[in-house]
Amino acid sequence: MTGSERGQTMTQLEMAATAETAEAAKTEHGGADLRDTGPRLRGEGIRRVIRIGLRPGPWKRGLVLAALALLLGLGMLLHARIPNRIGNLGSLVETILPWFGLFIPVLLAGALWRRSASAMAALLVPVAVWLHLFGGLLSDKSHPHRSSDLMLVSHNVRADNPDPVSTARDLAASGADVLALEEITAQAKPLYEKELATVYPHHTVQGTVGLWSKLPLSDTRPVDILMDYGPLADTKPAEVKMTYNRALRTTVTTNQGRLAVYVAHLGSARVNPRTGFWTDSRDRGARALGEAIAAEQNERVVLLGDLNGTMDDRAFADITSRLRSTQDAAGNGFGFSWPAEFPVVRIDQILVRGVQPKSSWSLPATDSDHLPVAAGISW
């Protein structure tokens, strides 16, 4: 076959292939000519642009997340405005207020997943509020290198403590100058007195609370925090009431002067599905304790004890308006004290007036369900 013949053959084959391709395209598109695909493609492109234009942008996405973030911030900022009329809701919120910060990373994850600029911007509100309320607790304000004049320790030793002797030894080894104990039972009282006698020559026990001191005590008396009140309570003799007394006041004589010391164990708080946050006994005791502190003539005052509440709770306004927390002033972190296995709230407190907190911390766990709390103070 000559070159000319081969060229003609190749041309014929190419033309046949082109014809077959065109026929196949017609069949696929219902017999339409290929020239009809141009307008079709343009129409698809226009529709795609319209869909993109109608799609919500980053500021329109995640509006629900943005609203939740704003509500979270406002709830923390205005916690004092939340009413207590229904189940003590306001006090409950204030008790767990620091933990509301956990919602921030949850909402942040949602905002990132939705790529929502509005939710990200709204999250700045709860972040700013939380830092305003609790940011100061994130830094270490203690001054352990500065020696304090007096070391204070308070511990709810737990009524059913299985080993009071071991607990007493641990507390004596802490180096405390003044040691307050709450929830002392009649059976455990002689055990604490025996184990602590060597380190603390001075002590007083009033009902279920006690104070042990390396320094002299005077002017000691029980403080009525209305654990038992009403017409029936008025008929009970003093010796009967003393068995369940839960607060005392005494004077510690130091080289720098006299220090009024209160020890208190306020009533319990309970979360009940029916009644909500039940705090009647605790709140009544807090008011009575606040009145006693308000009447205190000594300029230097210390309050040690299990108050069964955080100092953010409005129920303690009469106390916090006159005393300040050593943990807030000179602690490192939140200083949570209960439950001992995994502390989530600080209900064990050391509050002062007229003295300077130098440091505040929690001691290692004992056989109690509370952690001991400690503070160093100076004049």
DOTIDO-13274 format. One record per residue (C-alpha): residue number from 0; x, y, z. Coordinates in nm, 4 decimals, padded with zeros to 6 digits. Layout:
! residues N
site nr NUM	east X	north Y	up Z .
...
! end
This chain:
! residues 379
site nr 0	east 00.0000	north 00.0000	up 00.0000 .
site nr 1	east 00.1351	north 00.3353	up -00.1041 .
site nr 2	east 00.1726	north 00.6344	up 00.1309 .
site nr 3	east -00.1140	north 00.8125	up -00.0385 .
site nr 4	east -00.3419	north 00.5160	up 00.0149 .
site nr 5	east -00.2407	north 00.4864	up 00.3797 .
site nr 6	east -00.3213	north 00.8566	up 00.4383 .
site nr 7	east -00.6642	north 00.8221	up 00.2837 .
site nr 8	east -00.7331	north 00.5167	up 00.4982 .
site nr 9	east -00.6361	north 00.7023	up 00.8233 .
site nr 10	east -00.8575	north 00.9984	up 00.7298 .
site nr 11	east -01.1520	north 00.7667	up 00.6712 .
site nr 12	east -01.0970	north 00.5957	up 01.0060 .
site nr 13	east -01.0826	north 00.9313	up 01.1945 .
site nr 14	east -01.4030	north 01.0494	up 01.0253 .
site nr 15	east -01.5774	north 00.7265	up 01.1245 .
site nr 16	east -01.4650	north 00.7641	up 01.4876 .
site nr 17	east -01.5883	north 01.1225	up 01.4979 .
site nr 18	east -01.9264	north 01.0176	up 01.3600 .
site nr 19	east -01.9582	north 00.7409	up 01.6199 .
site nr 20	east -01.8755	north 00.9854	up 01.9018 .
site nr 21	east -02.1368	north 01.2332	up 01.7830 .
site nr 22	east -02.3978	north 00.9577	up 01.7520 .
site nr 23	east -02.3237	north 00.8409	up 02.1062 .
site nr 24	east -02.3568	north 01.1951	up 02.2412 .
site nr 25	east -02.6921	north 01.2326	up 02.0691 .
site nr 26	east -02.8130	north 00.9073	up 02.2191 .
site nr 27	east -02.6995	north 01.0086	up 02.5698 .
site nr 28	east -02.8713	north 01.3460	up 02.5543 .
site nr 29	east -03.1912	north 01.2237	up 02.4054 .
site nr 30	east -03.0868	north 01.2939	up 02.0501 .
site nr 31	east -03.0029	north 01.6587	up 02.1106 .
site nr 32	east -02.7217	north 01.8184	up 01.9218 .
site nr 33	east -02.3942	north 01.8802	up 02.1095 .
site nr 34	east -02.4316	north 02.2486	up 02.0404 .
site nr 35	east -02.7264	north 02.2476	up 02.2850 .
site nr 36	east -02.4982	north 02.1696	up 02.5862 .
site nr 37	east -02.3602	north 02.5224	up 02.6008 .
site nr 38	east -02.6792	north 02.6926	up 02.7286 .
site nr 39	east -02.7381	north 02.3985	up 02.9615 .
site nr 40	east -02.3983	north 02.4424	up 03.1257 .
site nr 41	east -02.4515	north 02.8154	up 03.1543 .
site nr 42	east -02.7877	north 02.7527	up 03.3280 .
site nr 43	east -02.6261	north 02.5127	up 03.5748 .
site nr 44	east -02.3607	north 02.7694	up 03.6549 .
site nr 45	east -02.6201	north 03.0413	up 03.7173 .
site nr 46	east -02.8157	north 02.8142	up 03.9527 .
site nr 47	east -02.4975	north 02.7249	up 04.1403 .
site nr 48	east -02.4167	north 03.0935	up 04.1909 .
site nr 49	east -02.7704	north 03.1579	up 04.3182 .
site nr 50	east -02.7428	north 02.8694	up 04.5678 .
site nr 51	east -02.4102	north 03.0026	up 04.6968 .
site nr 52	east -02.5578	north 03.3490	up 04.7289 .
site nr 53	east -02.8534	north 03.2205	up 04.9290 .
site nr 54	east -02.6325	north 03.0106	up 05.1577 .
site nr 55	east -02.6000	north 03.1770	up 05.5077 .
site nr 56	east -02.2660	north 03.3467	up 05.5639 .
site nr 57	east -02.0435	north 03.3118	up 05.8729 .
site nr 58	east -02.2342	north 03.5890	up 06.0522 .
site nr 59	east -02.5709	north 03.4246	up 05.9842 .
site nr 60	east -02.4687	north 03.0739	up 06.0866 .
site nr 61	east -02.4898	north 02.9555	up 06.4488 .
site nr 62	east -02.7337	north 03.2179	up 06.5731 .
site nr 63	east -02.8667	north 02.9743	up 06.8358 .
site nr 64	east -02.5128	north 02.9213	up 06.9660 .
site nr 65	east -02.4618	north 03.2971	up 06.9764 .
site nr 66	east -02.7832	north 03.3411	up 07.1777 .
site nr 67	east -02.6781	north 03.0692	up 07.4237 .
site nr 68	east -02.3382	north 03.2349	up 07.4689 .
site nr 69	east -02.5010	north 03.5700	up 07.5469 .
site nr 70	east -02.7429	north 03.4070	up 07.7925 .
site nr 71	east -02.4513	north 03.2342	up 07.9660 .
site nr 72	east -02.2627	north 03.5608	up 08.0031 .
site nr 73	east -02.5642	north 03.7523	up 08.1278 .
site nr 74	east -02.6550	north 03.4733	up 08.3708 .
site nr 75	east -02.3110	north 03.4877	up 08.5323 .
site nr 76	east -02.2998	north 03.8668	up 08.5319 .
site nr 77	east -02.6481	north 03.9088	up 08.6795 .
site nr 78	east -02.6441	north 03.6079	up 08.9138 .
site nr 79	east -02.7460	north 03.8295	up 09.2056 .
site nr 80	east -03.0677	north 03.9140	up 09.0186 .
site nr 81	east -03.1751	north 03.5501	up 08.9850 .
site nr 82	east -03.4628	north 03.5168	up 09.2342 .
site nr 83	east -03.4669	north 03.2704	up 09.5212 .
site nr 84	east -03.8454	north 03.2450	up 09.5261 .
site nr 85	east -03.8473	north 02.9175	up 09.3342 .
site nr 86	east -03.6378	north 02.6489	up 09.4984 .
site nr 87	east -03.3592	north 02.8873	up 09.6049 .
site nr 88	east -03.2466	north 02.8944	up 09.2425 .
site nr 89	east -03.0322	north 03.2040	up 09.2919 .
site nr 90	east -02.8321	north 03.0494	up 09.5761 .
site nr 91	east -02.7891	north 02.7255	up 09.3837 .
site nr 92	east -02.6515	north 02.9110	up 09.0821 .
site nr 93	east -02.4125	north 03.1076	up 09.3027 .
site nr 94	east -02.2932	north 02.7907	up 09.4744 .
site nr 95	east -02.1768	north 02.6365	up 09.1464 .
site nr 96	east -02.1045	north 02.9644	up 08.9686 .
site nr 97	east -01.7364	north 02.8926	up 08.8815 .
site nr 98	east -01.8388	north 02.5743	up 08.7016 .
site nr 99	east -02.0498	north 02.7687	up 08.4520 .
site nr 100	east -01.7193	north 02.8341	up 08.2772 .
site nr 101	east -01.7268	north 02.4742	up 08.1516 .
site nr 102	east -02.0001	north 02.5720	up 07.9064 .
site nr 103	east -01.7586	north 02.8071	up 07.7287 .
site nr 104	east -01.5410	north 02.5384	up 07.5605 .
site nr 105	east -01.8578	north 02.3459	up 07.4687 .
site nr 106	east -02.0019	north 02.6480	up 07.2903 .
site nr 107	east -01.6626	north 02.7207	up 07.1360 .
site nr 108	east -01.6502	north 02.3721	up 06.9855 .
site nr 109	east -01.9983	north 02.4251	up 06.8395 .
site nr 110	east -01.9009	north 02.7630	up 06.6965 .
site nr 111	east -01.5938	north 02.6164	up 06.5277 .
site nr 112	east -01.7914	north 02.3266	up 06.3867 .
site nr 113	east -02.0552	north 02.5628	up 06.2458 .
site nr 114	east -01.7888	north 02.8141	up 06.1345 .
site nr 115	east -02.0015	north 03.0809	up 06.2974 .
site nr 116	east -01.8453	north 03.4239	up 06.3321 .
site nr 117	east -02.1466	north 03.5478	up 06.5308 .
site nr 118	east -02.1141	north 03.2693	up 06.7896 .
site nr 119	east -01.7408	north 03.3320	up 06.8218 .
site nr 120	east -01.8017	north 03.7010	up 06.8834 .
site nr 121	east -02.0802	north 03.6315	up 07.1342 .
site nr 122	east -01.8503	north 03.3992	up 07.3309 .
site nr 123	east -01.6371	north 03.6980	up 07.4239 .
site nr 124	east -01.9135	north 03.8013	up 07.6668 .
site nr 125	east -01.9086	north 03.4922	up 07.8966 .
site nr 126	east -01.5290	north 03.4747	up 07.8750 .
site nr 127	east -01.4972	north 03.8360	up 07.9922 .
site nr 128	east -01.7552	north 03.7882	up 08.2696 .
site nr 129	east -01.5965	north 03.4670	up 08.3999 .
site nr 130	east -01.2507	north 03.6255	up 08.4062 .
site nr 131	east -01.3948	north 03.9290	up 08.5849 .
site nr 132	east -01.5503	north 03.7071	up 08.8525 .
site nr 133	east -01.2843	north 03.4424	up 08.8954 .
site nr 134	east -00.9770	north 03.5405	up 08.6994 .
site nr 135	east -00.8082	north 03.6656	up 09.0156 .
site nr 136	east -00.8231	north 03.3151	up 09.1645 .
site nr 137	east -00.6156	north 03.1717	up 08.8808 .
site nr 138	east -00.3003	north 03.3414	up 09.0056 .
site nr 139	east -00.1024	north 03.2448	up 09.3143 .
site nr 140	east -00.1411	north 03.5290	up 09.5645 .
site nr 141	east 00.0194	north 03.3499	up 09.8568 .
site nr 142	east 00.3450	north 03.4710	up 10.0068 .
site nr 143	east 00.4944	north 03.1598	up 10.1671 .
site nr 144	east 00.8389	north 03.3213	up 10.1772 .
site nr 145	east 00.7008	north 03.5804	up 10.4171 .
site nr 146	east 00.6609	north 03.4328	up 10.7630 .
site nr 147	east 00.3159	north 03.4745	up 10.9159 .
site nr 148	east 00.2463	north 03.5508	up 11.2816 .
site nr 149	east -00.0182	north 03.2827	up 11.3209 .
site nr 150	east -00.1155	north 02.9665	up 11.1344 .
site nr 151	east -00.4847	north 02.8747	up 11.1391 .
site nr 152	east -00.6426	north 02.5406	up 11.0469 .
site nr 153	east -01.0080	north 02.4420	up 11.0289 .
site nr 154	east -01.1397	north 02.0911	up 10.9691 .
site nr 155	east -01.4757	north 01.9175	up 10.9701 .
site nr 156	east -01.3532	north 01.5867	up 11.1113 .
site nr 157	east -01.6756	north 01.3993	up 11.0175 .
site nr 158	east -01.9045	north 01.2512	up 11.2815 .
site nr 159	east -01.8477	north 00.8927	up 11.1630 .
site nr 160	east -01.4713	north 00.9307	up 11.1207 .
site nr 161	east -01.3356	north 00.5741	up 11.1487 .
site nr 162	east -00.9996	north 00.6840	up 11.2932 .
site nr 163	east -01.0170	north 01.0065	up 11.4995 .
site nr 164	east -00.6757	north 00.9386	up 11.6527 .
site nr 165	east -00.5028	north 00.9357	up 11.3144 .
site nr 166	east -00.6892	north 01.2507	up 11.2104 .
site nr 167	east -00.5844	north 01.4285	up 11.5305 .
site nr 168	east -00.2207	north 01.3321	up 11.4774 .
site nr 169	east -00.2249	north 01.4570	up 11.1177 .
site nr 170	east -00.3691	north 01.7899	up 11.2267 .
site nr 171	east -00.1229	north 01.8297	up 11.5118 .
site nr 172	east 00.1618	north 01.7678	up 11.2665 .
site nr 173	east 00.0361	north 02.0470	up 11.0398 .
site nr 174	east 00.2054	north 02.3100	up 11.2544 .
site nr 175	east -00.1157	north 02.5042	up 11.3219 .
site nr 176	east -00.1093	north 02.7501	up 11.6105 .
site nr 177	east -00.4895	north 02.7575	up 11.6279 .
site nr 178	east -00.6927	north 02.4518	up 11.5267 .
site nr 179	east -01.0714	north 02.4465	up 11.4883 .
site nr 180	east -01.2661	north 02.1207	up 11.4637 .
site nr 181	east -01.6271	north 02.0724	up 11.3639 .
site nr 182	east -01.8603	north 01.7721	up 11.3933 .
site nr 183	east -01.7057	north 01.6379	up 11.7142 .
site nr 184	east -01.9127	north 01.3554	up 11.8597 .
site nr 185	east -01.9359	north 01.2738	up 12.2292 .
site nr 186	east -01.7549	north 00.9450	up 12.1638 .
site nr 187	east -01.4679	north 01.1053	up 11.9695 .
site nr 188	east -01.4216	north 01.4083	up 12.1964 .
site nr 189	east -01.1929	north 01.2387	up 12.4553 .
site nr 190	east -00.9816	north 01.0936	up 12.1718 .
site nr 191	east -00.9197	north 01.4351	up 12.0190 .
site nr 192	east -00.8513	north 01.5881	up 12.3591 .
site nr 193	east -00.5957	north 01.3201	up 12.4457 .
site nr 194	east -00.4088	north 01.3270	up 12.1123 .
site nr 195	east -00.3974	north 01.7062	up 12.0865 .
site nr 196	east -00.3147	north 01.7838	up 12.4501 .
site nr 197	east 00.0638	north 01.7735	up 12.4086 .
site nr 198	east 00.0773	north 02.0222	up 12.1199 .
site nr 199	east -00.2153	north 02.2396	up 12.2319 .
site nr 200	east -00.2252	north 02.3163	up 12.6043 .
site nr 201	east -00.5374	north 02.5322	up 12.5643 .
site nr 202	east -00.8672	north 02.4130	up 12.4249 .
site nr 203	east -01.2422	north 02.4443	up 12.4490 .
site nr 204	east -01.5256	north 02.2277	up 12.3172 .
site nr 205	east -01.8744	north 02.3744	up 12.2966 .
site nr 206	east -02.1215	north 02.1143	up 12.1777 .
site nr 207	east -01.9948	north 01.9715	up 11.8480 .
site nr 208	east -01.7299	north 02.2377	up 11.7740 .
site nr 209	east -01.3965	north 02.2954	up 11.9426 .
site nr 210	east -01.0825	north 02.5049	up 11.9351 .
site nr 211	east -00.7303	north 02.3964	up 12.0261 .
site nr 212	east -00.4603	north 02.6601	up 12.0697 .
site nr 213	east -00.0922	north 02.6962	up 12.1566 .
site nr 214	east -00.1840	north 03.0350	up 12.3020 .
site nr 215	east -00.4093	north 03.1162	up 12.5976 .
site nr 216	east -00.7857	north 03.1337	up 12.5532 .
site nr 217	east -01.0333	north 03.3488	up 12.7425 .
site nr 218	east -01.3885	north 03.4828	up 12.7295 .
site nr 219	east -01.5141	north 03.1608	up 12.5753 .
site nr 220	east -01.8860	north 03.1102	up 12.5166 .
site nr 221	east -02.1255	north 02.9319	up 12.2816 .
site nr 222	east -02.2903	north 03.1257	up 11.9996 .
site nr 223	east -02.6549	north 03.0550	up 11.9283 .
site nr 224	east -02.6954	north 03.0064	up 11.5523 .
site nr 225	east -03.0590	north 02.8987	up 11.5887 .
site nr 226	east -03.0158	north 02.5321	up 11.5071 .
site nr 227	east -03.3143	north 02.4769	up 11.7362 .
site nr 228	east -03.5676	north 02.7561	up 11.7550 .
site nr 229	east -03.9371	north 02.8204	up 11.8071 .
site nr 230	east -04.1771	north 02.7700	up 12.1004 .
site nr 231	east -04.0620	north 02.4133	up 12.1670 .
site nr 232	east -03.6954	north 02.5126	up 12.1700 .
site nr 233	east -03.7641	north 02.7721	up 12.4386 .
site nr 234	east -03.8783	north 02.4970	up 12.6763 .
site nr 235	east -03.5523	north 02.3004	up 12.6523 .
site nr 236	east -03.2923	north 02.3508	up 12.9255 .
site nr 237	east -02.9538	north 02.4993	up 12.8351 .
site nr 238	east -02.7656	north 02.1761	up 12.9017 .
site nr 239	east -02.9792	north 01.9963	up 12.6460 .
site nr 240	east -02.9224	north 02.2631	up 12.3813 .
site nr 241	east -02.5492	north 02.2557	up 12.4503 .
site nr 242	east -02.5234	north 01.8951	up 12.3330 .
site nr 243	east -02.5918	north 02.0013	up 11.9756 .
site nr 244	east -02.4483	north 02.3540	up 11.9888 .
site nr 245	east -02.2555	north 02.4261	up 11.6680 .
site nr 246	east -02.0778	north 02.7589	up 11.7186 .
site nr 247	east -01.8468	north 02.9239	up 11.9718 .
site nr 248	east -01.6586	north 03.2455	up 12.0335 .
site nr 249	east -01.3298	north 03.2814	up 12.2236 .
site nr 250	east -01.0347	north 03.5174	up 12.2563 .
site nr 251	east -00.6804	north 03.4094	up 12.1668 .
site nr 252	east -00.4110	north 03.6147	up 12.3382 .
site nr 253	east -00.1131	north 03.6683	up 12.1068 .
site nr 254	east 00.2056	north 03.8707	up 12.1274 .
site nr 255	east 00.0448	north 04.1204	up 11.8891 .
site nr 256	east -00.2771	north 04.1540	up 12.0862 .
site nr 257	east -00.6112	north 03.9858	up 12.1410 .
site nr 258	east -00.7807	north 03.8031	up 11.8555 .
site nr 259	east -01.1516	north 03.7173	up 11.8585 .
site nr 260	east -01.2011	north 03.3707	up 11.7081 .
site nr 261	east -01.5341	north 03.2216	up 11.6013 .
site nr 262	east -01.5822	north 02.8562	up 11.5120 .
site nr 263	east -01.9047	north 02.7540	up 11.3394 .
site nr 264	east -02.0686	north 02.4599	up 11.1671 .
site nr 265	east -02.3790	north 02.5867	up 10.9923 .
site nr 266	east -02.6744	north 02.3718	up 10.8925 .
site nr 267	east -02.6576	north 02.1513	up 10.5869 .
site nr 268	east -02.7741	north 02.2391	up 10.2369 .
site nr 269	east -02.9548	north 01.9819	up 10.0247 .
site nr 270	east -03.0668	north 01.9595	up 09.6625 .
site nr 271	east -03.4131	north 01.8062	up 09.6526 .
site nr 272	east -03.6151	north 01.7410	up 09.3338 .
site nr 273	east -03.9311	north 01.8646	up 09.5064 .
site nr 274	east -03.8125	north 02.1647	up 09.7042 .
site nr 275	east -03.5026	north 02.2587	up 09.5058 .
site nr 276	east -03.2002	north 02.3876	up 09.6970 .
site nr 277	east -03.2983	north 02.3513	up 10.0651 .
site nr 278	east -03.0940	north 02.5872	up 10.2869 .
site nr 279	east -03.3355	north 02.7059	up 10.5574 .
site nr 280	east -03.1276	north 02.5952	up 10.8567 .
site nr 281	east -02.8016	north 02.7146	up 10.7034 .
site nr 282	east -02.9381	north 03.0551	up 10.6057 .
site nr 283	east -03.0908	north 03.1090	up 10.9497 .
site nr 284	east -02.7554	north 03.0245	up 11.1106 .
site nr 285	east -02.5676	north 03.2529	up 10.8707 .
site nr 286	east -02.7880	north 03.5467	up 10.9695 .
site nr 287	east -02.7405	north 03.4755	up 11.3411 .
site nr 288	east -02.3643	north 03.4397	up 11.2969 .
site nr 289	east -02.3552	north 03.7630	up 11.0987 .
site nr 290	east -02.5325	north 03.9418	up 11.3817 .
site nr 291	east -02.2835	north 03.8075	up 11.6366 .
site nr 292	east -01.9880	north 03.9245	up 11.4259 .
site nr 293	east -02.1511	north 04.2638	up 11.3731 .
site nr 294	east -02.1710	north 04.3033	up 11.7525 .
site nr 295	east -01.8081	north 04.1963	up 11.8044 .
site nr 296	east -01.6069	north 04.4740	up 11.9723 .
site nr 297	east -01.2619	north 04.3388	up 11.8916 .
site nr 298	east -01.1164	north 04.4843	up 11.5709 .
site nr 299	east -00.9294	north 04.1622	up 11.4911 .
site nr 300	east -01.1651	north 03.8758	up 11.4110 .
site nr 301	east -01.1253	north 03.5281	up 11.2611 .
site nr 302	east -01.4068	north 03.2937	up 11.1583 .
site nr 303	east -01.3198	north 02.9275	up 11.1091 .
site nr 304	east -01.5603	north 02.6549	up 11.0120 .
site nr 305	east -01.7745	north 02.4494	up 10.7826 .
site nr 306	east -02.0307	north 02.7014	up 10.6590 .
site nr 307	east -02.1918	north 02.4612	up 10.4108 .
site nr 308	east -02.1828	north 02.7194	up 10.1351 .
site nr 309	east -01.9579	north 02.9216	up 09.9101 .
site nr 310	east -01.8889	north 03.2873	up 09.9724 .
site nr 311	east -02.0491	north 03.3756	up 09.6379 .
site nr 312	east -02.3860	north 03.2764	up 09.7858 .
site nr 313	east -02.6007	north 03.5765	up 09.8805 .
site nr 314	east -02.6992	north 03.3964	up 10.2015 .
site nr 315	east -02.3633	north 03.4964	up 10.3515 .
site nr 316	east -02.3870	north 03.8672	up 10.2705 .
site nr 317	east -02.4031	north 03.9613	up 10.6416 .
site nr 318	east -02.0744	north 03.7775	up 10.6964 .
site nr 319	east -01.8835	north 03.8640	up 10.3788 .
site nr 320	east -01.9678	north 04.2324	up 10.4203 .
site nr 321	east -01.7620	north 04.2297	up 10.7424 .
site nr 322	east -01.5000	north 03.9592	up 10.6829 .
site nr 323	east -01.2908	north 03.8583	up 10.3831 .
site nr 324	east -01.1818	north 03.5156	up 10.2673 .
site nr 325	east -00.8156	north 03.4262	up 10.3119 .
site nr 326	east -00.8416	north 03.2105	up 09.9999 .
site nr 327	east -00.9586	north 03.5035	up 09.7885 .
site nr 328	east -00.6966	north 03.7359	up 09.9361 .
site nr 329	east -00.3920	north 03.5101	up 09.9583 .
site nr 330	east -00.4697	north 03.1702	up 09.8086 .
site nr 331	east -00.3728	north 02.9764	up 09.5003 .
site nr 332	east -00.6756	north 02.8689	up 09.2981 .
site nr 333	east -01.0270	north 02.8047	up 09.4221 .
site nr 334	east -00.9290	north 02.6047	up 09.7299 .
site nr 335	east -01.2136	north 02.3549	up 09.6927 .
site nr 336	east -01.2589	north 02.1467	up 10.0090 .
site nr 337	east -01.5549	north 01.9108	up 09.9559 .
site nr 338	east -01.5913	north 01.6250	up 09.8894 .
site nr 339	east -01.2396	north 01.5197	up 09.9829 .
site nr 340	east -01.2180	north 01.2538	up 09.7089 .
site nr 341	east -01.2842	north 01.5073	up 09.4324 .
site nr 342	east -01.3394	north 01.8592	up 09.5698 .
site nr 343	east -01.5779	north 02.0729	up 09.3651 .
site nr 344	east -01.6821	north 02.3470	up 09.6102 .
site nr 345	east -01.5234	north 02.5398	up 09.8955 .
site nr 346	east -01.7620	north 02.5175	up 10.1886 .
site nr 347	east -01.4920	north 02.5175	up 10.4587 .
site nr 348	east -01.3856	north 02.8737	up 10.5240 .
site nr 349	east -01.1315	north 03.0926	up 10.6981 .
site nr 350	east -01.2498	north 03.4551	up 10.7056 .
site nr 351	east -01.0716	north 03.7460	up 10.8740 .
site nr 352	east -01.0961	north 04.1115	up 10.9710 .
site nr 353	east -00.8264	north 04.3425	up 11.1050 .
site nr 354	east -00.5382	north 04.1088	up 11.0156 .
site nr 355	east -00.3442	north 04.0494	up 10.6937 .
site nr 356	east -00.3809	north 03.7127	up 10.5135 .
site nr 357	east -00.0399	north 03.5937	up 10.3914 .
site nr 358	east -00.1244	north 03.2527	up 10.2503 .
site nr 359	east -00.4158	north 03.0109	up 10.2224 .
site nr 360	east -00.4214	north 02.6463	up 10.1153 .
site nr 361	east -00.5750	north 02.3018	up 10.1686 .
site nr 362	east -00.4062	north 02.0274	up 10.3694 .
site nr 363	east -00.3899	north 01.6577	up 10.2682 .
site nr 364	east -00.7012	north 01.4477	up 10.3176 .
site nr 365	east -00.7743	north 01.2696	up 10.6449 .
site nr 366	east -01.0462	north 01.0120	up 10.7153 .
site nr 367	east -01.3050	north 01.2883	up 10.6811 .
site nr 368	east -01.5125	north 01.3731	up 10.3752 .
site nr 369	east -01.3787	north 01.7317	up 10.3983 .
site nr 370	east -01.0273	north 01.8587	up 10.3358 .
site nr 371	east -00.8669	north 02.0630	up 10.6147 .
site nr 372	east -00.8114	north 02.4265	up 10.5174 .
site nr 373	east -00.5253	north 02.6424	up 10.6435 .
site nr 374	east -00.4164	north 03.0064	up 10.6373 .
site nr 375	east -00.1283	north 03.2158	up 10.7608 .
site nr 376	east -00.2070	north 03.5649	up 10.8948 .
site nr 377	east -00.0019	north 03.8581	up 11.0208 .
site nr 378	east -00.0653	north 04.1869	up 11.1958 .
! end
